[in-house]
């Protein structure tokens, strides 16, 4: 049976990974760019944050610089795709592949860094309160961004690049900006999760894309009517509507974590922690098969 403490932990982790889901949503839904940089940029954010904390710097500052580092990774992906004419999928794979070595260098060639007894943002308050506050601020910021003229341009390139170009929108610049914002969010998630769990590992980004997509898909099932953000014909600039469309990603992330926790802690199913990938895959197949 799932205990209250396990449920709270699932909600806390779900809130943190909700930031990852927002980053995935930004590329796969808003600008329609299948970006695979996330597995690398997640760890980049975690590594930067961990190294800064170990150096005695403010953990909140570590999250800020983690976001900058993740944004830089997104910028490189966009540059490789647009300037060097490399396929979008391949450009993300290449950057994520290179980030493995870069992340090891950031971590001082150590595969993991312990943050036990180090000062983190979770040291003096309840994690669920801190996570809720951070996610809420991010949701308000992105909703404001997407309801602006700039956000309309981002949504336009995701719907129809030729139409956007014909209306004077710089498609290349918007694509790069979208990738920067997305990977900055993903790196921020990595930094916050590392501070939450108390250590950083160079391989902890594995599966981030699947987790993020699962959260987005589950969120869309919760709010099936809120899909206007991909529809240029509606051109909605309603802040509240956009906010709840993004909020569905966070709800999906929390729901995903609760589903996983229930499955793993169910005596009837007999599943263990090592079955996590199997559970995730089956859950995604089940949700996507539902009309």
Helices and strands as residue ranges (DSSP letters): H 4-25, I 26-30, H 38-54, H 59-82, H 88-106, E 112-114, H 127-146, H 149-159, H 161-166, H 171-197, E 199-201, H 208-222, G 228-230, H 239-264, G 273-275, H 276-289
